[in-house]
Amino acid sequence: MKTNLRKTILDYIIIAVGASLFAVSFNMFIARSETPIAMGGITGISMVINYFFPKLSMGLLTFLVNVPFLALGLWKIGGRFMAKTVFASVVLSLAMDVSAAFPALTHDPMLCAIYGGIGTGAGLGLVFIRNGSTAGTDIVGLVLKQRYTGIPLGKLVLAADTVIVLCASFAFKSANSVLFAIIKMYAASIATDGVIYGFTTDKLAYIVTEKTETISKLVISELHHGATILSGEGAFTNLPRKMIMCAINPNQIGLLKEIVRENDPDAFMIVTNTHEVLGFGFKPNVKTNL
């Protein structure tokens, strides 16, 4: 019971940090750019409304625009997740108004797009990894994620935000606003996926060799990772062949090549990047909304 309470408290602390990071990054970079940078999501919608009605605070607008998205999330996703989402939305709205008084670090639109994108994207990632959301297009992205499970969440949010950015561009009447928005969204999607899935890329190796047992045992003993032996057939020779498949860390690729080279110089080896590896020796396979 104490463990669950501790985890719940930690969840809300990290969600608050993530929502605050998003708000601070927005106010210190995106909102201070000398060229308006169109935003996606509820922030983008709020920016357009604020552009025409500047007396309305961004925090208040963000929360009001969020209401229908919160309703969608409650309908499609669930109560516990939505409790964290409502909390994140409230923190985001408050942090928006509080951090509006913070000084700008730069007014250069390129720097604002890059660093604003990294900060807002990382903030969203922190909220997502604790099974929360700031609502808005995050909710749309998570709903789509339930149907299209193989697509990274950052890319889904990027797609949903694009529509809003195009609409915002007409309000700002600036082509540069859209161009900088694209840079900002790309930086944000990389930061979001980096926080959620990690910035390192693991390696997946396929080894076609006559020494499958020898090499697979060395993978287990020397690299401390598992290996799977797959059966196949050569397309040219029509002869049965065996292939080793193994996931390893990036810094182990040199040792794997050495193992294969020493035991079977004629082996055929393919090494690819893999986005995420779950299980023994890698990240734990735990249930989340991502």
N, C-alpha and C positions, 0 to 999 in steps of 0.2 A: 504493500500500500504506500509506504514512504517512498519507494523507488518510483512509482507511478506519479506521485505528487511532485517529486523532484523533477522528473522528466517534463511534466506539464508546465511547471514554473519556468524551466529552461526554455521550453518551446516559446512561451509568451515573451520571454526576455529577448530571444534571438529575433522573433517576429517584430518586436518593437524597434530593435536596432536596425533591422532591414528596412522597415517602413520609414524610419527617421533618416537613414542613409539616402533613400530615394528622394525624400523631400529636400534634404540639404543639398544634394547634388543638383537637383532641379533648380533651386533658388540661387546657388552660387555659380552655376554655369549656364544652363539652358535659358533661364529667365533673364540673365544679364548679357546675353550675346547682343552685339551691336546690330546683327542681322537676325530677325526673328527665326527661330528654329521650330518648325512644326513638330508637335509631339503626337504620338499615338495614344490610344487608350483614353481613360477618363480625364487624364491630365491634358491631353490634346483638346478634348471637347471643352474642358474648363478654360483653357487658354483662349479659345475662340470667343467664348462668352465674356471672359474678362477683358478681351480686346475691345469689345463693343460696350461693355459695362464695367469700367475699371474700378468703380467704387465697391464692387462685390469682391470679397477676398477669395483667393485661390483655395484656401482651406475649406471654406463654406461651399463653394461651387463644386469642389472635388467630392465632398460628401453627398451633396444633393444629386449630382449626376450618377453617383454610385448606387443609389437606391434601387433602380430597376435591375441592375446587374446582381446586386445582393439577393434580390427576389429570385432571379434565374438560378443562382447558385444554390439557394435553399431548396428549390424545386428539383434540380437535376443532380446535385452532388451529396448533400447530407448535412445533418445538424452539427456534429462535432467539428467538422472541417469549417463549416460556416461560422461557428462561434469564434474561431481564430481569425477568420476573414473579416468579420465585423470589427473585432478588436484591431486588426491591422488597418482597416479603413479609418477608424476613429483616430488612431495614432498618426496615420499619414496626414489626415486633415489638420490635426493640431500642429504637427511638425511643419506643415506647409506654411501656416501663419507665423509660427515662432521663428523659423529660419529665414523668413522673408527679410528680416533685419540684418542678416549676416552679410559681411562685405563680399563683394565679388573678387575672385582671384584673377580673372581675366575677362576681357570683353571680346577677344578674338573669336570669331564664329567657328573656326576650325577647331581650336582648342576646346571651346565650349561644347562642340558636338562630340568630340572624342572623349573628354573626361566626364562630361555630363552623361554620355552613353554608358561608360564604364561604371560610374557611380550608381546610376539608376538601375542598370542591369544587375549589378552585384547586390543591390538592395532587394530587388525582386527575388534573386536566387536565394538569399537568406530566408526570406519569407516562405518560399516554395519548399525548401528542404525540411522545414518544420511543419509541413502539411498545412500551410496556410496560403492566403492570397490577399492581394490588395483590391480584389474584385475587378471591375472593369473588364478589359479584354483578357486579363489573366483568367477570369472565369470562363470566357469564351474559349481560350486556349486549353484549359483543363477539360472542358466538356468535349472539345474536339479530340483531346488526347485519349479519352476513354474509347473513342471509335478508331482513331488512327494511332495505335500504340507504338509504332516503329519510328515516328517522327519526333525529333527532339522538341521539348516544350518551348525553348526559345524561338525556334523557327515558326511554331504555330502562333505564338504571340506576335511575332514579326509580321506574319501574313495578315492577322486581324488588325494590327495597327496601321498597316499600309493604307487601308481604306479611309481611316480617319485622317491620316496625314494628307492625303490627296484633297479631302474636303477642307482641311485647315489651310492648305496652300492658297485656296481661292480667297479666303478671308484676309490673309496677309498680302496677297497680290505680289508675291515675290518668288521667282524661279529659284533663286539662291536658297530660300527658306526650305524648299523641298530637297534640294541637293544636300544641304547640311543635315537635313532630317534623315536622309538615307544613311549617311555616315554615322549619325547618332544611333539609329536603330540597329545597324550592323554591329557596332561596338557593344550595344546593350545586349544583343542576342548572344554574342560570344561570352560576355561576362556572366550572363544568366546561366548558360549551359556549363560554363567553367566552374561556377560555384556549385551547381547541382551535381554534375558528373565528374568534376575534377579537370584540371588543366593539362594533366599528363595523358598521353595516349599509350595504351598497352599494345602489345604486338600479338598477332595470331600467325602461327607458322604451320605450313603444310609441307611435309617431307615425304617424298616418294623414294623408298629405299629398300634394298634387300636385307638390310640389317635393322629391321623394325624393333625387334626385341632388345637388341643391344642399345640402340639409341634411346628408346623409350625409357629403359631402366636408368640410363645416365641423366635423362631429363628429370626424372623423379629424384635421383640421389644427388645430382650436382646443382640443379636449378630449383629443387624443392617445389616443383609444380607437377600436376598430373598430366597425363597424356592419353589420347584415345587413338587406337589403331583401327582404321577404316579399311574395309575391303572394297576393291574396285577391279576394273578391267582396262587394260591399255587399249585405246581406240585404234592404234595402228597395228599392234601385234595381236590383239584379241586375247592376250594372255592375262591371267589373274595377277593383280598387283595389290600391295598393301601400302597404306599411307598413314603417317603419324600426324595427328592434329594436336597442337598444344598452344595454350595462351601463356605468355611470359611477360615480365616487366621489360620496359625499354632498355634498361642498362644490362640486361642479360642476353641481348641478341648476339653480341660478340662471342660469348661463351657457347651459345647454341651453335653458331656457325663453326666454331672450332671443334665441337663434339662431332658434328656431322662430317666435317672435312677429314678428321682423323680416322673415323670408322667407316666411311663410305664416300670417297672423293667423287664418285659418279652419281651420287644422290641428286634428285631434282627437288629444289627447295623454293617455296614461295613464302614471303613474309609480308604481311599487310598490317596496317593500322586498324585497331578496333576501338570503337567509341567508349564502350563500357563492358567490363567483365565482372560478373557477380559470382560469388561462391568462394570455396576454400582457397586461401592464398591471395584473394583480391578483396573487393568490397562485399560486405555481407548482403545477402539477398533478403531484404526486409520489405514489408508491405508499405507503400506510400501512395499518395494520389498522383504521382508523376508518371 
